[in-house]
Structure formats: structure tokens, C-alpha cells
């Protein structure tokens, strides 16, 4: 089990598929995080404006350029600074098992499994907590 380095972090998940959204939400809640799971960009902006998250996880389909633009719009519309990390989970953007930093505190990943995704999120939250 991964040690929780940022307990009670607030995470917003943006995922179109209800079953996937519910699964990721439940797994992160079991780790002790406060999780808001939404279907699209507009719902995400609404939640972000009400409860500024510590991390945003975007799991949407699309080309990498589109996903980066979506991340930037969400950050701008939600009133967040670059300090709030965004992780894009996309099997289409990068090969499975890969993680890349894209700048502006945005990362893209295609984890092999949930534990790999969890480890990345915890590492990103740990770094973000040191910069706040």
C-alpha cells in the first residue's frame, strides 16, 4: 500500500464514462481524499469554483493538443493558478505506462494500472504541497 503523503487532498476527476468515474472516485476516497467526480468541463469548472481542488485529473478522449487546451480552459475558467497540478490520463495521447511533464504544472500519463496512477497522483500532490 502507498503511504498517503497528502491526506484529505481535494481531487476533481473529469471522466465521461460513469462507471470509470465512479471507480476512480471510490478508489481515491478509500485513500482518504475528498473527491468530486464530474462528466465534463462545465461541471468541472462549477465544482472548482466552489471547492478549489489540490489536483485535477482529466480522463477524456481526444488528441493531446485538445486535452491540454481543455486543461488550460478549466484552470482559467475555474480561477486556478498554475500551482494547482493537472494530470491528464489518456491512453490515446501516450503509450501505456508512460508519464510526461508538459509544463504549466500539467502531466500526461497512461498508467498500466491504478497503483501506477495512484503513485503519480501522490507524488504530484506531495510536490504541490511543498510549493503552497
DAHU-V557112 format. One record per residue. N is the residue number from 1. RES is the residue in three letters. NEAR is the number of other ideal C-beta (glycine too) atoms within 8 Angstrom. Layout:
# DAHU-V557112
N/RES/NEAR  N/RES/NEAR
This chain:
# DAHU-V557112
1/UNK/2  2/UNK/8  3/UNK/5  4/UNK/8  5/UNK/8  6/UNK/11  7/UNK/7  8/UNK/7  9/UNK/10  10/UNK/13  11/UNK/15  12/UNK/15  13/UNK/14  14/UNK/15  15/UNK/13  16/UNK/8  17/UNK/6  18/UNK/6  19/UNK/6  20/UNK/9  21/UNK/15  22/UNK/9  23/UNK/8  24/UNK/14  25/UNK/11  26/UNK/8  27/UNK/10  28/UNK/13  29/UNK/10  30/UNK/6  31/UNK/9  32/UNK/7  33/UNK/11  34/UNK/9  35/UNK/11  36/UNK/11  37/UNK/10  38/UNK/13  39/UNK/8  40/UNK/8  41/UNK/10  42/UNK/6  43/UNK/10  44/UNK/14  45/UNK/11  46/UNK/9  47/UNK/12  48/UNK/16  49/UNK/7  50/UNK/5  51/UNK/8  52/UNK/8  53/UNK/13  54/UNK/11  55/UNK/16  56/UNK/17  57/UNK/14  58/UNK/13  59/UNK/13  60/UNK/10  61/UNK/5  62/UNK/9  63/UNK/7  64/UNK/12  65/UNK/6  66/UNK/8  67/UNK/15  68/UNK/11  69/UNK/8  70/UNK/12  71/UNK/13  72/UNK/10  73/UNK/9  74/UNK/17  75/UNK/13  76/UNK/8  77/UNK/9  78/UNK/11  79/UNK/7  80/UNK/12  81/UNK/5  82/UNK/6  83/UNK/9  84/UNK/14  85/UNK/14  86/UNK/14  87/UNK/15  88/UNK/16  89/UNK/10  90/UNK/15  91/UNK/5  92/UNK/7  93/UNK/10  94/UNK/10  95/UNK/5  96/UNK/7  97/UNK/7  98/UNK/8  99/UNK/9  100/UNK/8  101/UNK/6  102/UNK/9  103/UNK/5  104/UNK/6  105/UNK/9  106/UNK/14  107/UNK/13  108/UNK/14  109/UNK/15  110/UNK/12  111/UNK/12  112/UNK/5  113/UNK/6  114/UNK/8  115/UNK/7  116/UNK/11  117/UNK/11  118/UNK/12  119/UNK/9  120/UNK/13  121/UNK/13  122/UNK/13  123/UNK/8  124/UNK/12  125/UNK/14  126/UNK/10  127/UNK/9  128/UNK/15  129/UNK/10  130/UNK/6  131/UNK/6  132/UNK/5
